[in-house]
Amino acid sequence: MNAKKVPVEVLSVGTDASQSLHTIVEAYAEYKIVAEEERTKRRGIEAWEKTTVTQIEAQRDALIKYLELSFDERSQNFRFLFEKVDNAIANRDNNQLNVVLHSITEIAKSSPFKDLTDLASVRTALDDPDHNWEF
């Protein structure tokens, strides 16, 4: 590929040198304004990014804490209920066995995710030391 030289006319015939200088200065001033506006936009985007990432991290932490509490509570409930199953079997108490197995089934049916529809309420609940967690 051959490059062609294109003649560039810096000063056209009949153009005043001061007018050309004025045009160059105006173009430079406009460039500086646009460059500053773009720097300001980038700073705004960076601030928005930092805020958004912080919010996402806070929501993630709230979700993880909720899941830890939820599954820990469910685990304790299941352990307790299976101990009751063992006792009912050892005592040959079919009524107690039926009640306990029904409880296990109901707990297993419920999902710890059903109450996660609003992360803000979960976060508020996590921050409240007096909140009563019901599963």
N, CA, C and O atoms as a MOPAC input file, in Angstrom:
PM7 MOZYME 1SCF
protein

 N      0.84300 1    -1.17000 1     0.00000 1
 C      0.00000 1     0.00000 1     0.00000 1
 C      0.88700 1     1.23100 1     0.00000 1
 O      1.77400 1     1.36900 1     0.84300 1
 N      0.64600 1     2.11700 1    -0.94200 1
 C      1.43100 1     3.33900 1    -1.05800 1
 C      0.67700 1     4.48600 1    -0.43000 1
 O     -0.51700 1     4.67100 1    -0.66400 1
 N      1.39000 1     5.25100 1     0.36900 1
 C      0.77100 1     6.42000 1     0.99000 1
 C      0.94000 1     7.60200 1     0.06300 1
 O      2.01800 1     7.83300 1    -0.48400 1
 N     -0.13100 1     8.34600 1    -0.10700 1
 C     -0.06100 1     9.54500 1    -0.93500 1
 C      0.07200 1    10.75000 1    -0.04000 1
 O     -0.56100 1    10.83200 1     1.01300 1
 N      0.87100 1    11.65300 1    -0.44900 1
 C      0.97400 1    12.90700 1     0.27100 1
 C     -0.13500 1    13.81400 1    -0.19400 1
 O     -0.32900 1    14.05100 1    -1.38700 1
 N     -0.85500 1    14.31400 1     0.78900 1
 C     -1.94400 1    15.23200 1     0.46900 1
 C     -1.50000 1    16.61600 1     0.91600 1
 O     -1.13600 1    16.81000 1     2.07600 1
 N     -1.52900 1    17.55500 1     0.02100 1
 C     -1.11500 1    18.89800 1     0.42100 1
 C     -2.13000 1    19.49700 1     1.39300 1
 O     -3.33800 1    19.44900 1     1.16000 1
 N     -1.62100 1    20.05700 1     2.47400 1
 C     -2.48100 1    20.69500 1     3.47100 1
 C     -2.20500 1    22.18000 1     3.41600 1
 O     -1.06200 1    22.63100 1     3.49400 1
 N     -3.27100 1    22.91400 1     3.28200 1
 C     -3.13300 1    24.35900 1     3.19700 1
 C     -3.35800 1    24.93200 1     4.58100 1
 O     -4.48400 1    24.94700 1     5.07800 1
 N     -2.29200 1    25.40300 1     5.20500 1
 C     -2.39500 1    25.96600 1     6.54400 1
 C     -3.01600 1    27.34500 1     6.46600 1
 O     -3.93400 1    27.66200 1     7.22200 1
 N     -2.53600 1    28.13700 1     5.58800 1
 C     -3.09700 1    29.47100 1     5.38800 1
 C     -3.63500 1    29.53500 1     3.97100 1
 O     -2.89200 1    29.45700 1     2.99200 1
 N     -4.92400 1    29.67600 1     3.89500 1
 C     -5.48600 1    29.77700 1     2.54900 1
 C     -5.22900 1    31.17600 1     2.01400 1
 O     -4.97400 1    32.12100 1     2.76000 1
 N     -5.30400 1    31.26900 1     0.73400 1
 C     -5.04100 1    32.54300 1     0.08400 1
 C     -6.08500 1    33.55400 1     0.54600 1
 O     -7.28600 1    33.28800 1     0.49400 1
 N     -5.63800 1    34.66100 1     0.97900 1
 C     -6.53100 1    35.73400 1     1.39000 1
 C     -6.93100 1    35.65300 1     2.85500 1
 O     -7.73400 1    36.46500 1     3.31500 1
 N     -6.38600 1    34.68500 1     3.60500 1
 C     -6.73400 1    34.56200 1     5.01500 1
 C     -5.72800 1    35.34400 1     5.82300 1
 O     -4.52200 1    35.29400 1     5.58200 1
 N     -6.24600 1    36.05200 1     6.76900 1
 C     -5.42000 1    36.85600 1     7.65800 1
 C     -4.73600 1    35.92500 1     8.66200 1
 O     -5.38300 1    35.02500 1     9.19800 1
 N     -3.47300 1    36.11800 1     8.91900 1
 C     -2.71900 1    35.28300 1     9.85100 1
 C     -3.30000 1    35.37600 1    11.25400 1
 O     -3.34000 1    34.38000 1    11.97600 1
 N     -3.75300 1    36.56800 1    11.64800 1
 C     -4.32700 1    36.72400 1    12.98600 1
 C     -5.63300 1    35.93100 1    13.10400 1
 O     -5.93500 1    35.37900 1    14.16200 1
 N     -6.40800 1    35.87600 1    12.00800 1
 C     -7.65000 1    35.10100 1    12.00800 1
 C     -7.33900 1    33.61000 1    12.16800 1
 O     -8.03100 1    32.89800 1    12.89400 1
 N     -6.29100 1    33.14800 1    11.48300 1
 C     -5.89200 1    31.74300 1    11.60000 1
 C     -5.44400 1    31.41800 1    13.02400 1
 O     -5.80100 1    30.37300 1    13.56800 1
 N     -4.66800 1    32.30900 1    13.62200 1
 C     -4.22000 1    32.11900 1    14.99800 1
 C     -5.41800 1    32.08300 1    15.94400 1
 O     -5.47200 1    31.26000 1    16.85700 1
 N     -6.38000 1    32.98600 1    15.71700 1
 C     -7.59300 1    33.04600 1    16.53200 1
 C     -8.37700 1    31.72800 1    16.42500 1
 O     -8.88400 1    31.23200 1    17.43200 1
 N     -8.47900 1    31.16900 1    15.23700 1
 C     -9.18900 1    29.90500 1    15.02100 1
 C     -8.48900 1    28.76500 1    15.75400 1
 O     -9.13600 1    27.91100 1    16.36000 1
 N     -7.15900 1    28.76300 1    15.69200 1
 C     -6.38500 1    27.72900 1    16.38500 1
 C     -6.57500 1    27.83800 1    17.89400 1
 O     -6.75700 1    26.82600 1    18.57100 1
 N     -6.53500 1    29.04800 1    18.41900 1
 C     -6.71300 1    29.26900 1    19.85900 1
 C     -8.11100 1    28.84100 1    20.28900 1
 O     -8.26600 1    28.20600 1    21.33300 1
 N     -9.13400 1    29.17700 1    19.49900 1
 C    -10.51200 1    28.77700 1    19.82100 1
 C    -10.64900 1    27.25100 1    19.82300 1
 O    -11.28600 1    26.67600 1    20.70500 1
 N    -10.04300 1    26.61100 1    18.82700 1
 C    -10.11800 1    25.14900 1    18.75000 1
 C     -9.42300 1    24.51100 1    19.95300 1
 O     -9.91300 1    23.52700 1    20.50800 1
 N     -8.29300 1    25.06800 1    20.34900 1
 C     -7.57000 1    24.54300 1    21.50200 1
 C     -8.37700 1    24.74000 1    22.78300 1
 O     -8.45700 1    23.83700 1    23.61700 1
 N     -8.96900 1    25.91600 1    22.93500 1
 C     -9.78700 1    26.19700 1    24.11700 1
 C    -10.97900 1    25.23400 1    24.18100 1
 O    -11.32200 1    24.73200 1    25.25200 1
 N    -11.59700 1    24.98400 1    23.04100 1
 C    -12.72500 1    24.04800 1    22.99400 1
 C    -12.25700 1    22.63600 1    23.34700 1
 O    -12.94700 1    21.90200 1    24.05500 1
 N    -11.09100 1    22.26900 1    22.85000 1
 C    -10.52300 1    20.96000 1    23.16900 1
 C    -10.31900 1    20.81800 1    24.67600 1
 O    -10.67000 1    19.79000 1    25.25600 1
 N     -9.75300 1    21.84600 1    25.31300 1
 C     -9.50200 1    21.80200 1    26.75500 1
 C    -10.81200 1    21.65300 1    27.53100 1
 O    -10.86900 1    20.90800 1    28.51000 1
 N    -11.86700 1    22.35800 1    27.10100 1
 C    -13.17200 1    22.26700 1    27.76900 1
 C    -13.73200 1    20.85000 1    27.64400 1
 O    -14.18700 1    20.26500 1    28.62700 1
 N    -13.69500 1    20.31000 1    26.43600 1
 C    -14.21700 1    18.95600 1    26.20600 1
 C    -13.40200 1    17.93400 1    26.99500 1
 O    -13.96700 1    17.00800 1    27.57700 1
 N    -12.08600 1    18.09400 1    27.01700 1
 C    -11.23200 1    17.15900 1    27.75100 1
 C    -11.57300 1    17.18400 1    29.24200 1
 O    -11.62800 1    16.13000 1    29.87600 1
 N    -11.80000 1    18.36100 1    29.80500 1
 C    -12.15800 1    18.47900 1    31.22400 1
 C    -13.53500 1    17.87900 1    31.49200 1
 O    -13.73900 1    17.21600 1    32.50800 1
 N    -14.48100 1    18.11300 1    30.57900 1
 C    -15.81700 1    17.52100 1    30.73600 1
 C    -15.72800 1    15.99600 1    30.74700 1
 O    -16.39900 1    15.33700 1    31.54100 1
 N    -14.91100 1    15.44600 1    29.87700 1
 C    -14.76600 1    13.99200 1    29.81400 1
 C    -14.07900 1    13.44100 1    31.06300 1
 O    -14.43400 1    12.36400 1    31.54200 1
 N    -13.09000 1    14.17900 1    31.59800 1
 C    -12.45600 1    13.76000 1    32.84700 1
 C    -13.48200 1    13.75300 1    33.97700 1
 O    -13.50100 1    12.83900 1    34.80200 1
 N    -14.33400 1    14.77900 1    34.00900 1
 C    -15.38100 1    14.85900 1    35.02800 1
 C    -16.35700 1    13.69100 1    34.89200 1
 O    -16.76500 1    13.10100 1    35.89200 1
 N    -16.72600 1    13.36000 1    33.66300 1
 C    -17.62400 1    12.21600 1    33.44000 1
 C    -16.97800 1    10.92100 1    33.93200 1
 O    -17.63900 1    10.08700 1    34.55100 1
 N    -15.67200 1    10.75800 1    33.65100 1
 C    -14.98300 1     9.54600 1    34.09000 1
 C    -14.94600 1     9.45700 1    35.61100 1
 O    -15.12700 1     8.37800 1    36.17500 1
 N    -14.71100 1    10.59700 1    36.28300 1
 C    -14.71800 1    10.59200 1    37.74700 1
 C    -16.10300 1    10.23000 1    38.27200 1
 O    -16.22400 1     9.50300 1    39.25800 1
 N    -17.14300 1    10.73200 1    37.61900 1
 C    -18.51100 1    10.39300 1    38.01300 1
 C    -18.79400 1     8.91100 1    37.84100 1
 O    -19.41800 1     8.28700 1    38.69900 1
 N    -18.33500 1     8.35300 1    36.73400 1
 C    -18.52800 1     6.92000 1    36.48100 1
 C    -17.76000 1     6.09500 1    37.51500 1
 O    -18.27000 1     5.09100 1    38.01100 1
 N    -16.54100 1     6.51400 1    37.83700 1
 C    -15.75100 1     5.79300 1    38.83400 1
 C    -16.42400 1     5.84200 1    40.20300 1
 O    -16.43900 1     4.84200 1    40.92100 1
 N    -16.98300 1     7.00200 1    40.57300 1
 C    -17.69200 1     7.12100 1    41.85300 1
 C    -18.93300 1     6.23300 1    41.85800 1
 O    -19.21000 1     5.55600 1    42.84800 1
 N    -19.68300 1     6.23500 1    40.75000 1
 C    -20.87300 1     5.38400 1    40.63900 1
 C    -20.48000 1     3.90900 1    40.75300 1
 O    -21.15100 1     3.12100 1    41.41900 1
 N    -19.37300 1     3.55500 1    40.08500 1
 C    -18.90600 1     2.17100 1    40.12300 1
 C    -18.57100 1     1.75800 1    41.55200 1
 O    -18.96100 1     0.68000 1    42.00200 1
 N    -17.84200 1     2.62500 1    42.26500 1
 C    -17.44600 1     2.31100 1    43.63200 1
 C    -18.68000 1     2.13900 1    44.52300 1
 O    -18.73800 1     1.21000 1    45.32900 1
 N    -19.66300 1     3.03200 1    44.38100 1
 C    -20.89600 1     2.95000 1    45.16700 1
 C    -21.66100 1     1.67500 1    44.84400 1
 O    -22.13600 1     0.98700 1    45.74700 1
 N    -21.77900 1     1.36300 1    43.57300 1
 C    -22.52400 1     0.17300 1    43.15300 1
 C    -21.85000 1    -1.10100 1    43.65000 1
 O    -22.52500 1    -2.01000 1    44.13300 1
 N    -20.54100 1    -1.17300 1    43.53800 1
 C    -19.81400 1    -2.35200 1    44.01000 1
 C    -19.98500 1    -2.50000 1    45.52500 1
 O    -20.15500 1    -3.61400 1    46.02100 1
 N    -19.94300 1    -1.39000 1    46.25700 1
 C    -20.14400 1    -1.43000 1    47.70600 1
 C    -21.53500 1    -1.94600 1    48.04700 1
 O    -21.68900 1    -2.75300 1    48.96400 1
 N    -22.55200 1    -1.48700 1    47.31400 1
 C    -23.91900 1    -1.96100 1    47.55000 1
 C    -24.03700 1    -3.45400 1    47.25300 1
 O    -24.66400 1    -4.19200 1    48.01400 1
 N    -23.44800 1    -3.89100 1    46.16900 1
 C    -23.50200 1    -5.31500 1    45.80900 1
 C    -22.80800 1    -6.16000 1    46.88100 1
 O    -23.30800 1    -7.21700 1    47.26500 1
 N    -21.65800 1    -5.68900 1    47.35900 1
 C    -20.94200 1    -6.43100 1    48.39600 1
 C    -21.76000 1    -6.50100 1    49.68200 1
 O    -21.78300 1    -7.53700 1    50.34600 1
 N    -22.43700 1    -5.39300 1    50.04100 1
 C    -23.27700 1    -5.38800 1    51.24600 1
 C    -24.44000 1    -6.36000 1    51.10000 1
 O    -24.77400 1    -7.08100 1    52.04000 1
 N    -25.05700 1    -6.38100 1    49.92300 1
 C    -26.15600 1    -7.31700 1    49.68700 1
 C    -25.66100 1    -8.76200 1    49.71700 1
 O    -26.33200 1    -9.64700 1    50.24800 1
 N    -24.49400 1    -8.98700 1    49.15000 1
 C    -23.90700 1   -10.33000 1    49.17600 1
 C    -23.64800 1   -10.77300 1    50.61300 1
 O    -23.96500 1   -11.90300 1    50.98600 1
 N    -23.06600 1    -9.87200 1    51.42600 1
 C    -22.78000 1   -10.20200 1    52.81700 1
 C    -24.05900 1   -10.49800 1    53.59200 1
 O    -24.09900 1   -11.42000 1    54.40600 1
 N    -25.11000 1    -9.70800 1    53.33400 1
 C    -26.39300 1    -9.94000 1    54.00300 1
 C    -26.96300 1   -11.29600 1    53.60800 1
 O    -27.47300 1   -12.02600 1    54.45800 1
 N    -26.88100 1   -11.63300 1    52.34900 1
 C    -27.39700 1   -12.91700 1    51.87300 1
 C    -26.61900 1   -14.07900 1    52.48700 1
 O    -27.21300 1   -15.06400 1    52.92600 1
 N    -25.31200 1   -13.96600 1    52.51800 1
 C    -24.49100 1   -15.02900 1    53.09200 1
 C    -24.80800 1   -15.20400 1    54.57300 1
 O    -24.93700 1   -16.33100 1    55.05100 1
 N    -24.93200 1   -14.10100 1    55.29900 1
 C    -25.26000 1   -14.16400 1    56.72600 1
 C    -26.62500 1   -14.81100 1    56.93100 1
 O    -26.79200 1   -15.65200 1    57.81400 1
 N    -27.59800 1   -14.41700 1    56.11600 1
 C    -28.94400 1   -14.99000 1    56.20900 1
 C    -28.90000 1   -16.49500 1    55.97300 1
 O    -29.50500 1   -17.26400 1    56.71900 1
 N    -28.18800 1   -16.90700 1    54.94200 1
 C    -28.10900 1   -18.33200 1    54.62900 1
 C    -27.40000 1   -19.11100 1    55.73400 1
 O    -27.79400 1   -20.22900 1    56.06500 1
 N    -26.34800 1   -18.51100 1    56.30500 1
 C    -25.65700 1   -19.17800 1    57.40900 1
 C    -26.60700 1   -19.39400 1    58.57900 1
 O    -26.67200 1   -20.48600 1    59.14200 1
 N    -27.34700 1   -18.34000 1    58.94300 1
 C    -28.28800 1   -18.45100 1    60.05700 1
 C    -29.41800 1   -19.41500 1    59.73000 1
 O    -29.81200 1   -20.22900 1    60.56500 1
 N    -29.92800 1   -19.32100 1    58.52800 1
 C    -31.05900 1   -20.14800 1    58.12000 1
 C    -30.69500 1   -21.62400 1    58.12400 1
 O    -31.41000 1   -22.43800 1    58.70800 1
 N    -29.60000 1   -21.97400 1    57.48500 1
 C    -29.23400 1   -23.37800 1    57.39600 1
 C    -28.75600 1   -23.91600 1    58.73600 1
 O    -28.94800 1   -25.09600 1    59.02800 1
 N    -28.13400 1   -23.06900 1    59.56000 1
 C    -27.72200 1   -23.49500 1    60.88700 1
 C    -28.95500 1   -23.84300 1    61.71600 1
 O    -28.98200 1   -24.87000 1    62.39400 1
 N    -29.97200 1   -22.98800 1    61.66200 1
 C    -31.21800 1   -23.22200 1    62.39100 1
 C    -31.90600 1   -24.48800 1    61.88200 1
 O    -32.36100 1   -25.30900 1    62.67800 1
 N    -31.98400 1   -24.64700 1    60.58000 1
 C    -32.61700 1   -25.84400 1    60.00600 1
 C    -31.84900 1   -27.09900 1    60.42200 1
 O    -32.45700 1   -28.12000 1    60.74300 1
 N    -30.55200 1   -27.02700 1    60.41800 1
 C    -29.73500 1   -28.16600 1    60.80200 1
 C    -30.02600 1   -28.57200 1    62.24600 1
 O    -30.17800 1   -29.75600 1    62.54400 1
 N    -30.10300 1   -27.58800 1    63.13600 1
 C    -30.41200 1   -27.87100 1    64.53900 1
 C    -31.80000 1   -28.48200 1    64.67400 1
 O    -31.99500 1   -29.42600 1    65.43900 1
 N    -32.76700 1   -27.94200 1    63.93000 1
 C    -34.12900 1   -28.48600 1    63.97700 1
 C    -34.15400 1   -29.93800 1    63.52000 1
 O    -34.77400 1   -30.78700 1    64.16200 1
 N    -33.47800 1   -30.22200 1    62.41100 1
 C    -33.46500 1   -31.59900 1    61.91100 1
 C    -32.78200 1   -32.54900 1    62.90100 1
 O    -33.26500 1   -33.65900 1    63.12900 1
 N    -31.66400 1   -32.11700 1    63.48800 1
 C    -30.98500 1   -32.96700 1    64.47500 1
 C    -31.91700 1   -33.30000 1    65.63800 1
 O    -32.02600 1   -34.45200 1    66.06000 1
 N    -32.59000 1   -32.25600 1    66.14700 1
 C    -33.51700 1   -32.43200 1    67.26400 1
 C    -34.64300 1   -33.39800 1    66.88600 1
 O    -34.96600 1   -34.31500 1    67.64000 1
 N    -35.23100 1   -33.18000 1    65.71400 1
 C    -36.35500 1   -34.02200 1    65.29800 1
 C    -35.92700 1   -35.47200 1    65.05300 1
 O    -36.67400 1   -36.39500 1    65.37700 1
 N    -34.74500 1   -35.68100 1    64.48900 1
 C    -34.30000 1   -37.05900 1    64.27000 1
 C    -33.96900 1   -37.76000 1    65.59400 1
 O    -34.09500 1   -38.98000 1    65.70100 1
 N    -33.55100 1   -36.99400 1    66.58900 1
 C    -33.39100 1   -37.59300 1    67.92500 1
 C    -34.75000 1   -38.06100 1    68.44100 1
 O    -34.86100 1   -39.12300 1    69.05400 1
 N    -35.78800 1   -37.25000 1    68.18400 1
 C    -37.14600 1   -37.62300 1    68.59100 1
 C    -37.62100 1   -38.86200 1    67.82700 1
 O    -38.32200 1   -39.70600 1    68.38400 1
 N    -37.23800 1   -38.96900 1    66.55200 1
 C    -37.57900 1   -40.17200 1    65.77900 1
 C    -36.93600 1   -41.39500 1    66.43300 1
 O    -37.58700 1   -42.42300 1    66.62000 1
 N    -35.65300 1   -41.27400 1    66.77800 1
 C    -34.95800 1   -42.39300 1    67.42800 1
 C    -35.64700 1   -42.78200 1    68.73600 1
 O    -35.81600 1   -43.96600 1    69.02600 1
 N    -36.04500 1   -41.77100 1    69.52700 1
 C    -36.73600 1   -42.04000 1    70.79400 1
 C    -38.07500 1   -42.72100 1    70.54800 1
 O    -38.42500 1   -43.67800 1    71.23800 1
 N    -38.82300 1   -42.23000 1    69.56700 1
 C    -40.13400 1   -42.81700 1    69.27300 1
 C    -39.98600 1   -44.26700 1    68.81600 1
 O    -40.78500 1   -45.12300 1    69.19700 1
 N    -38.97400 1   -44.54300 1    68.00700 1
 C    -38.74300 1   -45.92000 1    67.55300 1
 C    -38.33500 1   -46.80100 1    68.73700 1
 O    -38.81600 1   -47.92400 1    68.88200 1
 N    -37.43500 1   -46.27300 1    69.58600 1
 C    -36.98100 1   -47.04500 1    70.74700 1
 C    -38.13900 1   -47.34000 1    71.69700 1
 O    -38.19600 1   -48.41600 1    72.29200 1
 N    -39.06100 1   -46.39000 1    71.84100 1
 C    -40.20900 1   -46.55200 1    72.74200 1
 C    -41.40700 1   -47.19400 1    72.05100 1
 O    -42.44300 1   -47.41600 1    72.67900 1
 N    -41.27100 1   -47.48600 1    70.78400 1
 C    -42.35300 1   -48.06700 1    69.97600 1
 C    -43.61600 1   -47.20400 1    70.04800 1
 O    -44.73400 1   -47.71000 1    70.14800 1
 N    -43.40200 1   -45.88000 1    69.99400 1
 C    -44.53300 1   -44.93400 1    70.06200 1
 C    -44.84100 1   -44.45000 1    68.64400 1
 O    -44.22100 1   -43.51200 1    68.14300 1
 N    -45.80400 1   -45.10800 1    68.01400 1
 C    -46.14700 1   -44.77500 1    66.62600 1
 C    -46.78600 1   -43.39500 1    66.49200 1
 O    -46.59200 1   -42.73100 1    65.47500 1
 N    -47.53900 1   -42.95300 1    67.48700 1
 C    -48.15800 1   -41.62000 1    67.42500 1
 C    -47.08900 1   -40.53100 1    67.42800 1
 O    -47.12400 1   -39.60600 1    66.61600 1
 N    -46.14200 1   -40.65500 1    68.35100 1
 C    -45.05400 1   -39.66700 1    68.39600 1
 C    -44.23800 1   -39.73000 1    67.10500 1
 O    -43.85500 1   -38.69300 1    66.56400 1
 N    -43.97300 1   -40.92200 1    66.61700 1
 C    -43.21900 1   -41.08500 1    65.37700 1
 C    -43.93800 1   -40.40100 1    64.21600 1
 O    -43.30500 1   -39.73200 1    63.39900 1
 N    -45.24200 1   -40.56600 1    64.14400 1
 C    -46.03400 1   -39.93500 1    63.08800 1
 C    -45.95300 1   -38.41100 1    63.16900 1
 O    -45.77100 1   -37.74200 1    62.15100 1
 N    -46.08800 1   -37.86500 1    64.37200 1
 C    -46.03600 1   -36.40400 1    64.55700 1
 C    -44.65500 1   -35.86000 1    64.16500 1
 O    -44.55400 1   -34.85300 1    63.46500 1
 N    -43.61100 1   -36.52500 1    64.61500 1
 C    -42.24800 1   -36.05800 1    64.34100 1
 C    -41.93100 1   -36.16500 1    62.85200 1
 O    -41.34400 1   -35.24600 1    62.28000 1
 N    -42.30800 1   -37.26700 1    62.22200 1
 C    -42.05800 1   -37.40500 1    60.78200 1
 C    -42.82800 1   -36.35700 1    59.98500 1
 O    -42.32800 1   -35.84900 1    58.98100 1
 N    -44.03900 1   -36.03200 1    60.42800 1
 C    -44.80600 1   -34.96100 1    59.77200 1
 C    -44.06200 1   -33.62200 1    59.90800 1
 O    -43.98000 1   -32.85500 1    58.94900 1
 N    -43.52300 1   -33.35100 1    61.09800 1
 C    -42.76200 1   -32.10800 1    61.31400 1
 C    -41.53600 1   -32.05000 1    60.41300 1
 O    -41.23500 1   -31.01000 1    59.82700 1
 N    -40.83400 1   -33.16900 1    60.30700 1
 C    -39.64900 1   -33.21700 1    59.43700 1
 C    -40.04500 1   -32.93900 1    57.99400 1
 O    -39.36800 1   -32.19000 1    57.29100 1
 N    -41.13000 1   -33.53900 1    57.56200 1
 C    -41.60000 1   -33.33900 1    56.18700 1
 C    -41.96300 1   -31.88100 1    55.93300 1
 O    -41.62100 1   -31.33000 1    54.88700 1
 N    -42.64700 1   -31.25700 1    56.87500 1
 C    -43.04400 1   -29.85200 1    56.71100 1
 C    -41.82900 1   -28.93200 1    56.65700 1
 O    -41.78000 1   -28.00900 1    55.84400 1
 N    -40.86100 1   -29.18200 1    57.51200 1
 C    -39.64700 1   -28.34600 1    57.49400 1
 C    -38.89600 1   -28.55300 1    56.17900 1
 O    -38.38400 1   -27.59900 1    55.59500 1
 N    -38.83500 1   -29.79000 1    55.72200 1
 C    -38.13300 1   -30.07300 1    54.46600 1
 C    -38.82800 1   -29.43000 1    53.27900 1
 O    -38.17300 1   -29.05800 1    52.30500 1
 N    -40.15200 1   -29.29300 1    53.34700 1
 C    -40.90100 1   -28.66500 1    52.24500 1
 C    -40.60700 1   -27.18000 1    52.13300 1
 O    -40.56900 1   -26.62900 1    51.03300 1
 N    -40.39900 1   -26.53600 1    53.26700 1
 C    -40.18800 1   -25.08300 1    53.23800 1
 C    -38.76000 1   -24.78900 1    52.81500 1
 O    -37.82300 1   -25.50400 1    53.17000 1
 N    -38.62400 1   -23.74000 1    52.06300 1
 C    -37.31200 1   -23.34900 1    51.56100 1
 C    -36.81500 1   -22.14100 1    52.33200 1
 O    -37.58400 1   -21.20900 1    52.57000 1
 N    -35.55300 1   -22.12900 1    52.72900 1
 C    -35.01700 1   -20.94300 1    53.39900 1
 C    -34.93800 1   -19.74300 1    52.46100 1
 O    -34.68300 1   -18.62600 1    52.91300 1
 N    -35.15400 1   -19.95700 1    51.15500 1
 C    -35.07800 1   -18.86500 1    50.18900 1
 C    -36.39500 1   -18.12400 1    50.04000 1
 O    -36.42400 1   -17.04500 1    49.44800 1
 N    -37.48800 1   -18.67400 1    50.56100 1
 C    -38.79500 1   -18.06000 1    50.32800 1
 C    -38.90300 1   -16.67000 1    50.94300 1
 O    -39.63000 1   -15.82200 1    50.42500 1
 N    -38.18800 1   -16.42600 1    52.04000 1
 C    -38.26700 1   -15.12600 1    52.70300 1
 C    -37.25000 1   -14.13000 1    52.16900 1
 O    -37.14000 1   -13.02300 1    52.69500 1
 N    -36.51200 1   -14.49900 1    51.14300 1
 C    -35.47400 1   -13.62100 1    50.61100 1
 C    -35.98100 1   -12.66900 1    49.53700 1
 O    -35.17500 1   -12.10900 1    48.79400 1
 N    -37.26600 1   -12.47200 1    49.43200 1
 C    -37.79000 1   -11.63500 1    48.36100 1
 C    -37.34100 1   -10.19300 1    48.50800 1
 O    -37.22200 1    -9.47800 1    47.51300 1
 N    -37.09300 1    -9.76300 1    49.71600 1
 C    -36.67500 1    -8.38200 1    49.93200 1
 C    -35.39800 1    -8.38000 1    50.76500 1
 O    -35.44400 1    -8.57400 1    51.98000 1
 N    -34.26200 1    -8.16000 1    50.11200 1
 C    -32.98100 1    -8.17800 1    50.81800 1
 C    -32.86300 1    -7.05900 1    51.84300 1
 O    -32.13600 1    -7.18900 1    52.82800 1
 N    -33.57400 1    -5.96600 1    51.61500 1
 C    -33.51400 1    -4.86000 1    52.57400 1
 C    -34.08900 1    -5.30000 1    53.91700 1
 O    -33.53300 1    -4.97000 1    54.96400 1
 N    -35.18700 1    -6.03500 1    53.89900 1
 C    -35.77900 1    -6.48600 1    55.15800 1
 C    -34.87500 1    -7.51600 1    55.83500 1
 O    -34.80400 1    -7.57000 1    57.06300 1
 N    -34.19000 1    -8.32700 1    55.04100 1
 C    -33.25500 1    -9.29500 1    55.61100 1
 C    -32.10200 1    -8.55900 1    56.26900 1
 O    -31.68400 1    -8.90500 1    57.37500 1
 N    -31.58900 1    -7.54300 1    55.58700 1
 C    -30.47900 1    -6.76400 1    56.15100 1
 C    -30.89900 1    -6.10800 1    57.45600 1
 O    -30.14300 1    -6.12200 1    58.42800 1
 N    -32.10100 1    -5.53200 1    57.48900 1
 C    -32.61200 1    -4.90100 1    58.70400 1
 C    -32.72200 1    -5.93500 1    59.82000 1
 O    -32.36100 1    -5.66500 1    60.96500 1
 N    -33.22000 1    -7.10800 1    59.47900 1
 C    -33.35900 1    -8.16500 1    60.47700 1
 C    -31.99400 1    -8.61900 1    60.99400 1
 O    -31.84300 1    -8.88400 1    62.18700 1
 N    -31.01100 1    -8.71000 1    60.11700 1
 C    -29.66800 1    -9.11200 1    60.54100 1
 C    -29.04100 1    -8.08200 1    61.46800 1
 O    -28.30200 1    -8.43200 1    62.38700 1
 N    -29.33700 1    -6.81400 1    61.22300 1
 C    -28.77300 1    -5.75000 1    62.04900 1
 C    -29.47400 1    -5.62800 1    63.39900 1
 O    -28.94300 1    -5.00600 1    64.31800 1
 N    -30.66800 1    -6.21900 1    63.52500 1
 C    -31.45200 1    -6.13100 1    64.75400 1
 C    -31.09300 1    -7.30300 1    65.66600 1
 O    -31.42500 1    -8.44700 1    65.35500 1
 N    -30.41200 1    -7.03300 1    66.79800 1
 C    -30.02200 1    -8.14100 1    67.67200 1
 C    -31.21800 1    -8.81600 1    68.34400 1
 O    -31.10600 1    -9.95400 1    68.80100 1
 N    -32.35600 1    -8.13200 1    68.40900 1
 C    -33.54400 1    -8.69900 1    69.04900 1
 C    -34.47100 1    -9.40000 1    68.06700 1
 O    -35.55100 1    -9.85100 1    68.45000 1
 N    -34.06200 1    -9.49700 1    66.80000 1
 C    -34.93400 1   -10.12800 1    65.80100 1
 C    -35.08600 1   -11.61400 1    66.09800 1
 O    -34.11000 1   -12.30400 1    66.39400 1
 N    -36.32000 1   -12.09400 1    66.01600 1
 C    -36.60700 1   -13.50300 1    66.24700 1
 C    -36.69900 1   -14.20500 1    64.90300 1
 O    -37.60400 1   -13.92700 1    64.11600 1
 N    -35.77700 1   -15.10300 1    64.63800 1
 C    -35.75700 1   -15.82700 1    63.37000 1
 C    -36.69000 1   -17.02100 1    63.47200 1
 O    -36.54700 1   -17.86000 1    64.36100 1
 N    -37.64300 1   -17.08800 1    62.55700 1
 C    -38.57300 1   -18.21300 1    62.52700 1
 C    -38.40300 1   -18.95900 1    61.21300 1
 O    -38.42100 1   -18.36700 1    60.13400 1
 N    -38.23800 1   -20.26300 1    61.32800 1
 C    -38.03700 1   -21.08300 1    60.13300 1
 C    -39.05400 1   -22.19600 1    60.11200 1
 O    -39.06200 1   -23.00700 1    59.18700 1

